Amino acid sequence: MGGPGDGYYGKHGTPQKYDPTFKGPIYDRGCTDIICCVLLVLAIAGYVVVGIVAWSYGDPRKVIYPTDSRGQFCGQQGTPNEGKPFLFYFDIVKCASPLVLLEFQCPTTQICVSQCPDRFQTLLNAYSSSKDLEYYRNFCVPEFTDVQKAPIQVVKDKECPAMIFPSTPLARRCFPAIQSKNGIIVVGNETTYSDGQGQTRNVTDLLEGAKKANVVLEARQLAMKIFEDYTVSWYWIIIGLVIAMVASLIFIVLLRFLAGIMVWVMIVMVILVLGYGIFHCYLEYAKLKGEEGSDISLADLGFQTDLRVYLHLRQTWLAFMIILSILEVLILLLLIFLRKRILIAIALIREASRAIGHIMTSLLFPLCTFFLLCLCIAYWASTAVFLSTSNEAVYKVFNESACPFTGQTCAPETFNASNVTKQCPDAQCLFAFYGGETSYHRYLIALQFFNLFMFFWLVNFVIALGQVTLAGAFASYYWAFKKPEDIPAFPLFSAFGRALRYHTGSLAFGSLILAIVQVIRVVLEYLDHRLKAAENKVAKFILGCLKCCFWCLEKFLKFLNRNAYIMVAIYGTNFCTSARNAFFLLMRNIIRVAVLDKVTDFLLFLGKLLVVGSVGILAFFFFTHRIKLVQDTAPSLNYYWVPILTVIVGSYLIAHGFFSVYGMCVDTLFLCFLEDLERNDGSAEKPYFMSSDLRKLLKKRNKGQRDV
């Protein structure tokens, strides 16, 4: 079937022999890979314990709320800071960069305030008016009550800032309200300010303390505009996703009755869609010729938050046109060289359509897989957040001048009575970050690593469970000699029950191997990120080779696992035996695998591309107000690419959910088809189980029977 002689078969296993009792998935089977099943149960139990411990020690408020110098949360309900949601810095000039601010490590007193200051004022000036002093006290520590104390002593005791200036809340922190007027940096329409210590300083000094605030502000404004776009277009996005779901469902239903015609229509439609894309890009490219600013290169323009700017460049449309042209040429070449194999692929797809038509519940099964994946992602994400916020508040000594105790940990309760204040009078014990010295805190990194590993293991297990279930159901269809009479009742639920009852260990084994490779890839990505600034080219080269090798290994394991799970579903053997048998079966039919199976995958990919491309083009014309019938109905948006990209990504996920069932069905039928060729010869004693269409294409027939 796949090679010239016995030597070939000996090298790639022994072909399956005819078994008169074999009628599809074996029901009389036992538990497989029990050790891996026990390991999975123990690992899940440990994962639950880690989650409980993390939820006991963790506090997500550390991510949500900013923290003052005492480690108290700003704006948290039920605390003295309930009505004070913003963090105020006594002297922001001392902050080296905004990154220091976001990491709570600025060497200046930080307090929670109800609002950011809106004026320039010094403590000395505030003392001249009781009204001004009352306003100024909003930016002093709560313990400051002695208004008779000299202003210089108040500043020395770190009870009030020496001066305040107009600020704006950004990420719940008070940053200088820096503006640019006619190229001049101003804060509150002023270019200078008094620092409260008798000196006049330029407002550009404030810029050093928050030099990246404008970048953060732009990012925040971008996020707000995107959020606004979602609020006015969410129902249209849902309509687009419903259209994608209906289109996918209609496409699959039509494939059952018009597989050949639909496949060729799909191929032609994809070619036409890409052709129109090329034509549209050329029109836009030609239209921009001669317009001012359209010849600027993408490199010179740099990154812009408003992506519409790029659509006014000729180079953008030229790049789109080149990419679409390359795709068009590749698809045409593949169709020319694989046209004969496409006929067999169409027969497989038609058979898959019939199988899905008899097992319609298989189209809903991805919802179960999606739900379980959402549970895994939610548990992993929540555990990661709780673990990352389960540290304790760590206080360190901060000092403006040289001090031997700078950077050492301290206790705020006893700091004023310690030797540190005697040797370094201006030293402060401020909240630095969250950490800890207990055994639990020392092993936090290991717990995070375990959390990541279990996430990959469980996600792969859920995917494997879905693959085995679908494979068992579709194998029941193929090995039913008289279809649909011989198809067992509720094949999907029976396959799901067999997978959980007998093969949890095998699924755990296959997903464990894949999870280990994926974790190694994550570690390599982390090392690559750390080595970006390094100049060791040898290390970078070795790391690049390792990343490439493990990427290839992961792809191979996914392919092998998928076929191994099909063998598990049919024969009930353990994972290693199933993987070996599947691999040898594929190797004995390597030509068919390399061409026929991949052609079907390519055709299904074109189906997804057609659905996504059609819905994406419809969304583009709708949200850009280019459909005259609904021109007034489309919402006004800041960035029309926001709903368009959302619809495209959502349509792809929906189409992928439907077509993944199709893909698993084709793969299962393909392996059963190869087994059928090895087991049977078309005689009355050993008839083929394949459909009459496949028998005609392969010039096979069952003796004594007429192919209808």
N, C-alpha and C positions, 0 to 999 in steps of 0.2 A: 504494500500500500504506500509506504513512504520510502523504500529503499530497494536496492537490487537483489539482496540475498541475505543468507543467514548471518553472515558476518556483520551486516548493518544492524540487524535485529539484536544480535548478541551484544553489540556495543550500546544500543539504546533500549535495552530491556526486551521482554518477550511480549509479542502481540497477544491481545486477549483471545481466549479460546471460546468456542461456542458453548453456551450453557443453556440447556432447554428450560431451566427453572428461573432464569433471569428475566424479570419483567419490569425492570426499572429500579428505583430506589429500594434498597433492601430494608425490610421492616424488622427482621430478626437480627438485631445488632446489639452491641454492648457499649459501655462507657469507654471513651478513649482519652488518653493523656490525663489520667486522674491526678498525677502529681501537679501538673500545671493548673488544673482546676482548683486544687487545694491552695496552691500558691496565690492564685487570683483572689480566692475568698479571704485568705489571710491579709493580702495586700489591701483589699477593699476595707477590711476591718481596721487595719492600721491607718488607712486614709481617713476613715471616719473619726478615729481618735485624734489624728492631726487636726482635722477640721474643728473638733470640739475644743481642743486645747487652743487653737488659734482664735476661735470665737470667744473663748474665755479671757484671753490676754489682749486680744486685738481691740483697737478702737478706731474705726474709720473716720471719726471726727478729726483726727490728725491730718487727714487728707483734705477734708472739707473746710475746716476753720483754720485761720492763721493763729499763731501762738505768741503770747507776749513773753517778756523776759522772765516771767515766773512759771512758764509752761502752762498757762491757763488759756483756754480757747476763747477767741473773740466771737461774740454774737451767739454763744450757746445758751439755750433756754435753761432756766433754773439755776443760773450762776450769776454772780455780781456783774459779769460782762454781758448779760442778756441783751441789753440795749446798746451795746458797743460792738458793732460788727467789723469795724475797720482797725487796722494795725497802724500805729503812728510811730515814727522813728525820731528820737530826740535830735540827732544830728546825722542826717542822711549822707552828708559829705564824707563821713568816715566809712561808708560802705564802698567797698572796692568795685563791685559790679552788681547788677540786678540778680545774677545767679546766686550771689551770697545772700541777698535778701530772700529769695525763694527757698533757700536752704536754712533759714532761720539762724544765720551765723554772722549777722552784722554787729560789729563791736560798739554798739551804742544801746542805750536803754530803749525798750520798745513797750508801748502800752496800748490797750484797747480804747478806742474812742468812738463816740456816737456819730461824729461827722469829721471830715477832714477840714483843716483850717482854710479860710477863704481870704486871708489878708496877710500882709507883712506886718510883723510886730515883734518887738524885743521884750523880754521880761522886765528890763529896766523901765521902758516906756509904759508898760502895762501897770506898773506900780503907781503911776501918776494919776490913774483914774480907777475908781472902784468898779465901774462898769467894764472897763477893759480888763481889769484883773480877774473879774468873775468869768469873763469869756476865756481868758488865758488859762484858768485853772482846769478847763476841760482837757487840756493837754499836759497836765501834771499827774504824777502818781496819786492814787486815791488817798494816801496817807498825808499828803501835803495839806495842812490846815493852818499852820502858823504863818499868817500873812505879815506878821511883824518882823519875820526873819529877813535879814539883808538879802537882796537879790543875788549878790555874788555868792553868799553862803548856800542859797537855795540851789544855784547851778552847780556848786561844788559838791553838794550832797546828792546830786543826780535826782532831785525831786521834780524839777521843771526844766524844759529845754531853754537854752539861752535865747532862742528866737524861733518864730514860726513863719511860714510863708504859704502863699496860695498853693493848694494841693488838690489832686483829683484822685478818687479811689480807682485802683487798678488791681485786679485779682485780690480785692479786699485789703489792699495796702495803700497808704497815702503816699503818692509820688508827686514830685513838683509838677505844677501845671505849666509845663514848658511849651512855649509856642514860638513860631518864627514869623516875624513881621519885617518885610522888606529885606530878608536875609539876615536879620539881627535876632539873636536868641533873647526872649523876654519871658519873665514869670510874673503874671499879674500886671502886665504893661510896664514892668520895671526891668531895667538892665543891671541894676546893682541892689544890694541889700546890706543891712547891718547885721553882723553875726552875734550881736548881743554882748560882745566883749570889747567894744570900742573900735572895731575895724569895719571898713566898708569893703565888701567883696563883690566880685562879678557873678552874675547868675549862672555863668558857664561852669562855675565850681559845682553847682547843684547837678549839672548835666553829667558830671563824672560819677555821681552817686547813683544815677539812674539812666545811664547812657543808652541802654537797650530798651527803655520803657516804651519808646515810640514803636519799636518792632512788635512788642507784646500788644500795644494798643491796636496796631493795624491788624494783628492776628485776631484780637478780640472783636474788632469791628467786622472783620470778614466772617467770623463765626456767627455774629449777631445777624448779619445780612443773610447768611445761609439759613439760619433758623427762621427768619422772616419768610424766606422763599418757601420753606417747608410748610409753614402755617397757612399760606394762601394757595398752595398747590398740592397738598397731601391727598385730597380726594381725587384729583386728576391723576396723581401717581398710582393710587389704588385702582382706578379705572384702567390705566395702562397695564398694570400687573394682571388684572382680571382678563384683559384682552389677550395677554401673553399666555395665560393658563388655558383660555378657551381655544386659542390658536394651536397650542401644543396638543390639547385633547383631540381637537378636530383632525389634526395632522395624523395622530396615531390611529384614530378610528378609520380614516381614509386609507391608511397604509394597509389595513386588514383586507380591504376589498380591492384597492387599486395600487398595490405595492409597486408593480413595475412602472406604471404611469406616474405615480407620485414621486418615485425616486428620480426619474428622468426630468419631471417637472421641477423637482427640487434642485437638481443640478443646473438646469437652464435658468431657474430663478436666481440662484446664487450668482451665476455668471452675469446675469442682467443687472442684479443689484450692485455688484462690484463695478460693472461697466458704467452704470449711472453715477456711482460715486466718483469714478475717474472723470466722467464728463462734467459733473457739478464742480469738482475741484478745478478743472481747467477753466470753466466759466468764471469762477471766483478769481482765479489767478489772472486771467486776461482782463477782468473788470478793474482790478487794482492797478493795472499798468498806467504809469504816469501820475498816480495820486501821490500827494505829498506824504512822506513818511512811510510809504508802503515798501520801500526797498531796504529798510533797516533790517539787519540780520538778527536772528534769534540770539546769537551770542552777545551782540552789542546791547540788545534790549534787556537781557537778564530776566530774572524772575519777577513777575507781576501778580499781585493778588487778584486783579481783575483780568480774568482769562480772555475776556472779549477783545482785549488789546491785540492778542496774537492773531485774531481773525482778520485784522486789518493789514497783515503783512503778507506779501506775495510768497515769501519763503515758507510760511506755514502751509499754504495750500499746495505749494510745489512738493513739500515733504509728504503731505497726505496723498497726493496724486501718485508719487513714486511708490509708496507703500502699497496702495491699492493695486497698482499695475503689477507689482511683483507677485501679489497674491493671485491676481487674475491669471498670470502666465503659469504659475506653479499648478493651479487647479486644472488648467487646460492641458498641460503636459501630463499630469497624472491621469486624466481622463483618456487621453490618447493611448498611453502605454498600458492601461489597465482595463480597457474597454471589454475584453473577453471575460475577465474575472468579475466584472461588475454584474454580469448576467447571473452567475452563481450566487453572488452576494445578494442580488435582488430576491432570488429564491429563498435564501436564508432569512432575509427580512420578512418576506411574505409568510414563511413558516412561523417566524417569531410573532407576526401580527395575529396569526391564527391562535397561537398559544396564549397570547395575552387576551385575545377575544374570549377564549374559554375560561381564563382565570382573570377576570376583570378586577378582582380585589387586589391583584398585584400592583395596579396603578395607584392604589391608596396606601400601600405599604411604606413608601418613602416618607409619608407623614409620621409614621411610628419611629422610623430611624431618625428623622429630623427632630422629633420631640426628645428622644433619648440623647442626641447630640447636644441639644440645648441644655438639658440637665447637666451633662458633663461640663460644658463650657461655663454654666452658671456656678456650679460647685467649685470648679478650679479658680475662676475669677474671684469669687467671694473669699475663698480660702487664701488666695494670694494677697488680697487686700488686707485681710485680718492679720496674716503673718507679718506683712510689711509694716503694720501699725501696732504691733504688740510689744514694741520696745518701751523702755522707761525714759522719762525725761532726764537728760544729762546736762549738768551745768558746768561751765568752765570759766576760768579766770580770763577776763579781757582787760587789757591795759594799753593806754596810749603811748606811754614811754616804756623804756626797757625795764623788764621785771622778770626775775628768775622763775616766777610762778605762772607766767603767761601760758595759757593752753592747758593747764592742769585742771582736773575735775575739782569741784567744790560743792559745798552744801549751803544754800542760801540762808538757812536758819541760823547757822553758826559762823557765817562768813565774817560779819562785822567784828566778832570777838576773836578772830584768828590772827596769826602772825602775819598773814598776807597783807592785811590792811595797814599794819605797822610799817612793813618794809616797802610797800607800794601803796601810798595813800590814795591814789586815783584809780586803783584797781576795782573791778566790778565782778560780781558773780552772776553771770547771765545764762539764761537758757541757750544751749548750743544746738542740740539735736536730740533725737530719740535713739537710745541704745540700751546697753545693759551688760552686766558682768556675770549673770547667773548662768547655770548650765543650759537652761532653755534658750537664753539669748545667744549663747555661743554657738548653738546648733541651728540657729534660724536659717542660715544659708543652706544647710543640709536639708532642712524641712522644705524650703522652697524648691530645692532640686527634686526632692521626692514628690512634691506636689506637681511639678512639671512632668516628671516621668509617669506618674499615675494618670495624668491628663492624656498623654499620648497613648498609654496602654488602653484606657477605657474607650477613648474615641475610636481607636483601631478595632477594639473588640465589638463595639456597636456596629461599625461598618461591616465587619466580618459576619456578624449575626444576620444582618440584612442580606448579604451575599449568599450565605448558606441557605437561608430560607427561600429566597427566590430561585436558587439553583435547584433545590429539592422539588419545588413546585413545577418548574418547567421541565425537569427531567422526567417527572411523572407523566407529563403530556407527551414527550417524545417517545417514551418506551411503551405507550399505550398503542397496541397494534391497530385496534379499531377506535378511531377518534370520532366523537368524544365519548363513545360508550364505555371504553375501558379506562378512562381517566378516573382515578379514585375521588371520592367525595371530599370536599374541602382540602385540596392539595396544599394550599398555602399555610393553613393552620396546622396541618399534619407535619409539614416540613419545619415550621417554627417550633412545634413541640419536640420533634426529634432533635433539632439543633440544641435546644436548651437542656433536654433530658440526657442526651448521650454525648454531646460533643462540645460542651462548655470548655473542657480542658484543651481540645484541639484548637478551638477559636482563641483561647487564652495564649496558647503556645505561638501560633502564627502572629498574633497581634503583639506579643511580647518581643519577638525578634525584630519586628518593624519598629516598635517603640524605642528599642535600644539604639537602632541606627538613627532614628530621628533625634533622639537626645544628643547623640554624638555630633550630628549636624548642627544642632543649636550651640553646643560647646565650641565647635569650630567657627561658627559665625561670631560668637562672643570674642574668641581669640583674634579673629580677623579684625574686629572692631577695635580691639585694644592695640593691635599692631599697625593701625593705619598711620599713626604718627611716627612709627619706627622707621629706620633707614636700612634695616637688615633685609636685603632683597632675597637672600637665600631662604630665610624663614618665611617670607611672603610667598615665594614660589612653592615651597613645600606645602604650606597651608592651602594654597590654591589648588594644588594637585589632590590633596586630601579631600577638600570640599567637592571637587569634581568626581572623585572616586566614590565617595559616600552618596552623592546625588544619584549616580548611576546605580549603585547598590540598592538604594531605596526604590528606584523605579523597577528594577528587576524583581525585588522581593514583593512589591505590590502585584506585579504580573504573575509571579509564581504562586503567591498566596491565593489570588483570585481563582486560579485553575485548581489549586489544591483544595479549596473549599468546595468546588464543584464535585470533586472526587469524594470528599467527605460526605457530602449530601447524598451521593448516589450509592456508594459502597459501605459507608460507615467505618472506614479504616481510620487509623490515627493520622496525625498531621504529617509526620515524616514519610510514611508509606504513601499517603495521598499525594504529597508534593513530588515524590520520586516517580510515581506512576503517571501523574499529569505531565511532568517534565519529559519523561521518555516517550509518552504518547505524542506530545507536540514535536519532539525531535524526530520521531519516525515519520512525521508528516510536516517537516519543516517548510517545504515549499508552499503547502496550503496555508500554514500558519502565517508565513511571511507575507503572503499576497492576499489570500481570500479573507482571513479574519481581519486583517488591517484595512482592507477595502470596505468591509462593513462598518468598521469603526469610523472610517473617513466619511462614509455616506451618512451615518448618524450625526457626525459632527457638522456636516453640511445642513442637516435638518435643524440642528440647534442654531446654526449661523443664520439660517433663513428666518426662523422665528424671531430671534433677537434683532437681526438686521431690519426686518419689516417693522417690528414694534418700535425700534429705535428711530427709524426714519419718520414714522408717524408722529412720535413724540417730538422730534426735532421740528417738523413743520407746524405742529400744534403750538408748542411753547414759544416759537419765534414768530407767531401770528402770520404765518404764510398760507393758512387755509382760510379762504375768504368766507366760507359758510359759518365758521365758528371763530372768526377773527376777534369779535367783541367778547366772546365767552372766555377765551384764554386769559389767565391772570397776568398782571403786570409784575415782573420779577426783577430783582437786582442782578442775578446771574441765571440765565435760562439753562445753563449747563447743569445746574444742581438737580432739577427734576429729571432732565434728560438722562444724566448718568445714573440716577437712582432707578429709573425705569429700565435702562439697559442692563444694569447689574441684577436687578430683581428678575427681569425676564430671563436672563441667563440661568439664574438659580432655579427658576420654575421649570424652564425647558430641560435643564440638566436633571432635575428630579424625575421628570417623565421619561426622558431618553435614557437615563441610567437603568431603569427597569428594562427598557428595550435592549440596552447593551448587555446586561446580565443575561437576558433571555437568549440573545444571539450567541454569546460565549458558551452558555450551557448547551444549546442545541448544536453548536459547532463541535464541542468535545464529544457529545453523544453521537453525532454524525461520524466522527472519526472512529469511535468505538464500534459503531454499527458496521462500518466498512471492514473492520478487523474480525468481528465476531461472526458475521453472516456473509453468505455468498449469493443470496437471491434464490436458492433452491427451495423446494417445498418444505424441507425440514428446517432450513435456516433462512427464512425470508428477511428482507431488509425492512427496517422500521421507518426509514426516511419517507418523505412525501413523494408523490409521483413526479412533481416538478423537479426535485433534486435528482431522482432516478433518471429522468429524461436528459437532464444536462450532463450527467456523468455517464450516460449511455448504459445504465444498469436497469435491470428489471427483475421482478419476482416471477419465477417460472410458475406457470399455471394460473397466473393472475393477469388481468388486463389493467393497464394504467389508464385511469380515466383522466 
